Amino acid sequence: MGVTKTDLFTQEQNELAQVAKVFAHPARVAIIQYLLRSKTCINGDLVQELGLAQATISQHLRELKQVGIIQGTIEGVSVSYCINPVRWTEIQRLFNEVFDQFLPPESDTCC
């Protein structure tokens, strides 16, 4: 696999691509959706909710935390996670900037 030349792209393009990559796995999408529905911090519920092994869920949580979508707090031996509201708003802005650039063509055909 070749080397990606990220320096050819803007910081926002690189950031959007990094976030999109995290959204590219259905388990991570399911974790995000569960956190959004629960509207609270969660910890061990994900294993039962998703039916995946704890180690697998932990790996997905690391990926989500790495880009800042979720944040966690340590309470004794357990870690509780929730959506990071500041980062969520930033990510929403990044995606909206791309989607808002689309203007439907005047006719039904594009090409």
C-alpha positions, -999 to +999 in steps of 0.1 A: +000+000+000+013+034-009+021+063+014-007+088+018+004+124+010-017+141+036+003+173+032-014+178-002-047+184+016-061+209+040-062+203+077-100+201+075-099+176+046-075+154+066-096+157+098-128+149+079-111+118+064-099+106+098-133+110+114-150+093+084-126+064+088-138+060+124-175+060+112-166+034+086-171+004+110-207-007+119-197-015+155-185+020+161-216+034+145-237+012+168-217+024+198-222+060+188-260+054+183-262+037+217-245+066+234-267+091+217-299+072+227-288+067+262-280+104+268-258+094+297-225+079+305-223+042+300-198+015+309-204-023+308-237-020+289-221-022+255-211-059+257-247-069+263-261-043+239-238-052+209-230-089+216-193-083+209-164-094+231-152-068+257-118-067+240-134-059+207-155-032+222-125-017+240-107-015+207-136+004+191-139+027+221-102+035+217-107+045+181-137+067+190-118+083+218-087+089+197-106+112+173-125+127+203-160+115+195-163+101+230-148+109+263-144+088+293-140+090+331-124+064+353-144+054+384-126+027+404-120-002+380-146+009+354-145+035+327-177+054+317-181+068+282-203+095+267-204+116+236-180+146+237-205+174+230-179+199+219-162+175+195-195+162+182-205+197+172-171+202+154-176+169+135-211+179+126-198+212+112-171+194+092-196+171+075-222+198+070-197+220+052-193+192+027-229+184+023-240+220+021-218+225-009-241+203-030-266+222-052-289+199-071-286+203-109-315+220-126-323+189-145-326+153-133-294+143-152-259+150-140-238+134-168 
